[in-house]
Amino acid sequence: MSYVKLSIAVLLCCLITTGSCEKCTQRNIEVFEERSGREIKGQPEWLVTVTNNCTCTQTGIVLRCRYFSTTENVDTSLLVPTRDGMCLLKGGQPVKPYETVKFSYAWWPPTVFYPIRSNVNQGCSCQKCTLENINVFEERSGREIKGQPQWLVTVTNNCNCTRTGIVLGCKDFRTTENVDTSLLVPTRDGRCLLKGGQPVKPAEEVKFSYAWWPPIVFYPRDFNVNLGLLNKSISPVKAILCHFVLRENGYRDEYY
């Protein structure tokens, strides 16, 4: 089976100029800890998950980790114990919206981790949310459904704000595979409603599949920011489809 990737990027003539993201603090950082059931050198192992529940990227996240000890080697790219009972998460590197950082250690009693400090990237707001921040990636699965090749599609919200009512262009959409209507609903005029118009969080991926040849070119056409507080529709006249690449067995075409 041939392997095909579709890469789509859209440039716009207009940008959204209103709207803002919620204020981010260390309170938006969630720490979850559970026992793995294993022992490392006689000490129980603990699995720790730290999540940035803010709609903006945070850096320099510091956790309180008083009396931290471990018989298991901890990945220093994920956690670095410092002085005064502090631990630097991910080496102080950026933690994206809703990103999780996971590490483990082994000791009894367990260490109580909790966030005490973080930095929010300056200029984080919804002002820069455009169709360009919606990424569409498509690849062939290698399977066939009723004689037609199956395609796996991943749509990602790369904006730092939640978006609703995302509409994709999907002209001449057809499929021999049943598509989950909670993920994609074809409408009139060559459009498809993503996830039933429901919210798509920052960095969230929506995945669906279909089966047809030739493959459908999906591209973002419409969306709302922050639960409908702002609506910015881009018509095909205003939007510029600037880059479309089709690769199959080394063949490459580019359209502008």
Order of alpha helices (4+ residues) and beta strands (2+ residues): beta-beta-beta-beta-beta-beta-beta-beta-beta-beta-beta-beta-beta-beta-beta-beta-beta-beta
